[in-house]
Amino acid sequence: MEKEKNKLKIEGVMQLTEVIANLEKLVADMQCGKVTLAAGDESLTLAPSVLVNVEMKASQKKDKEKFSLEISWKKHKEIEGFADTADA
């Protein structure tokens, strides 16, 4: 049986204030246990686990700087001593 993979990607040029607003929404969503990404009429809602994998990268070149953040987790995973937020 093949698993279905849902993807939604948002990219492009934005004002820094818009990026900050999106990051603040992400923080608020994560505090509520759900993360929703929407673009046009498409949306994808995720339910972060209590423990997540985090990868942050920063780089500088002569005329370009870059920062990336990746957060991932296993779905519905329970870790000993921790309850999954989806079960709360």
C-alpha positions in Angstrom: 0.0 0.0 0.0 1.5 3.4 -1.1 1.3 6.3 1.4 -0.1 9.5 0.1 2.1 12.5 0.6 0.6 16.0 0.9 2.8 19.0 0.2 2.4 22.7 0.2 5.2 25.1 -0.5 5.2 28.9 -0.2 8.1 30.9 -1.6 8.8 34.3 -3.0 9.8 37.8 -2.0 8.0 39.3 1.1 8.4 42.3 3.3 10.3 41.4 6.5 7.2 42.5 8.5 5.1 39.9 6.7 7.7 37.2 7.4 7.7 38.1 11.1 3.9 38.0 11.1 4.0 34.5 9.6 6.6 33.3 12.1 4.5 34.7 15.0 1.5 32.8 13.7 3.6 29.7 13.5 4.6 30.1 17.1 1.0 30.6 18.2 -0.2 27.6 16.1 2.5 25.4 17.6 1.5 26.5 21.1 -2.1 25.3 20.3 -0.8 21.9 18.9 -1.6 22.5 15.2 0.2 24.2 12.4 -1.7 25.3 9.3 -0.1 26.5 6.1 -2.4 28.0 3.5 -1.8 29.3 0.0 -4.8 30.4 -2.1 -7.4 27.7 -1.8 -5.0 25.0 -0.6 -4.1 24.4 3.0 -2.3 21.7 5.0 -2.6 21.2 8.8 0.0 19.4 10.8 0.0 18.3 14.5 3.5 18.6 16.0 4.7 16.0 18.5 5.9 17.0 21.9 9.5 16.3 20.8 10.7 17.5 17.4 13.8 17.4 15.4 15.2 20.9 14.7 17.8 22.0 12.1 18.9 25.6 11.8 21.4 26.8 9.3 23.0 30.2 8.6 25.4 31.2 5.9 27.0 34.4 4.6 28.5 35.2 1.2 29.7 38.4 -0.2 26.3 39.7 -1.3 23.9 37.2 0.2 22.9 35.9 3.6 20.7 32.9 4.3 18.9 31.4 7.3 16.9 28.2 7.2 14.8 26.4 9.8 13.5 22.9 9.5 11.3 21.3 12.1 10.2 17.7 11.8 8.6 15.0 13.9 7.0 11.5 13.8 3.3 11.4 13.6 1.5 10.3 16.8 4.7 9.3 18.4 4.7 8.8 22.2 8.0 9.1 24.0 8.4 7.5 27.4 7.5 10.1 30.1 5.9 12.5 27.5 2.4 12.4 26.2 1.7 13.4 22.6 -0.2 16.7 22.4 -2.7 15.1 20.0 -3.8 12.9 22.9 -4.2 15.7 25.4 
